[in-house]
Amino acid sequence: MYDLIIVGGGPAGASAAVYAARKRLKTLFITEEWGGQSVVSTDIQNWIGTTSISGADLAKNLKTPRNLFSCECHATSPFRR
C-alpha cells in the first residue's frame, strides 16, 4: 500500500515526488516518459533557476536521483492495454 501514487513524469509529477520524499511518504511514481510534454519543446524560457532550457535537458534534470530518492519508480504507461 502507498501513501501517494503519482502518474506522470512532467514538471508537476517530479515536483510532487520531491515534496512526497520530504514528507517521507511511501510513493509510487508511474511515468511513460520523463519530462512530460516539455520533452517536445526546443526552448523553455524562465524555468525556475534558468533563463532558457531545452525540453530534453529539463527532462534529464527532472530524472536526477536527488529528486526521487525515496520513490518507487516505474517507467511505464498505466494506460497501455
For each residue, the residues with C-beta under 8 A, 3 or more apart:
1: 26
2: 5 25 26 27 28 72
3: 20 25 26 27
4: 16 20 25 26 27 28
5: 2 27 28 30
6: 13 16 17 20 27 28 29 30 71
7: 13 30 31 78
8: 12 13 30 31 36
9: 13 14 29 31 32 33 34 35 36 59 62 63 75
10: 13 14 35 36 37 38 62
11: 14 15 35 36 38 58 62
12: 8 15 16 36
13: 6 7 8 9 10 16 17 29 31 36
14: 9 10 11 17 18 62 63 67 68
15: 11 12 18 19
16: 4 6 12 13 19 20
17: 6 13 14 20 21 27 29 67 68 71
18: 14 15 21 22 67 68
19: 15 16 22 23
20: 3 4 6 16 17 23 25 27 70 71
21: 17 18 24 25 27 67 68 69 70 71
22: 18 19
23: 19 20
24: 21 70
25: 2 3 4 20 21
26: 1 2 3 4 72
27: 2 3 4 5 6 17 20 21 70 71 72
28: 2 4 5 6 71 72 74
29: 6 9 13 17 68 71 72 73 74
30: 5 6 7 8 74 76 77 78
31: 7 8 9 13 34 36 73 74 75 76
32: 9 75 76 77 80
33: 9 36 39 59
34: 9 31 39 59 60 62 63 75
35: 9 10 11 38 39 55 56 58 59 60 62 63
36: 8 9 10 11 12 13 31 33 39 59
37: 10 40 41
38: 10 11 35 41 44 55 58 59
39: 33 34 35 36 55 56 58 59
40: 37 55
41: 37 38 44 54 55 58
42: 54 55
43: 52 53 54
44: 38 41 47 52 53 54 55 58
45: 51 52
46: 50 51
47: 44 50 53 58
48:
49:
50: 46 47 53
51: 45 46
52: 43 44 45
53: 43 44 47 50 57 58 61
54: 41 42 43 44 57 58
55: 35 38 39 40 41 42 44 58 59
56: 35 39 59 60
57: 53 54 60 61
58: 11 35 38 39 41 44 47 53 54 55 61 62
59: 9 33 34 35 36 38 39 55 56 62 63
60: 34 35 56 57 63 64
61: 53 57 58 64
62: 9 10 11 14 34 35 58 59 67
63: 9 14 34 35 59 60 67 68
64: 60 61 67 68
65: 68 69
66: 69
67: 14 17 18 21 62 63 64
68: 14 17 18 21 29 63 64 65 71 73
69: 21 65 66
70: 20 21 24 27
71: 6 17 20 21 27 28 29 68
72: 2 26 27 28 29
73: 29 31 68
74: 28 29 30 31
75: 9 31 32 34
76: 30 31 32 80
77: 30 32 80
78: 7 30
79:
80: 32 76 77
81:
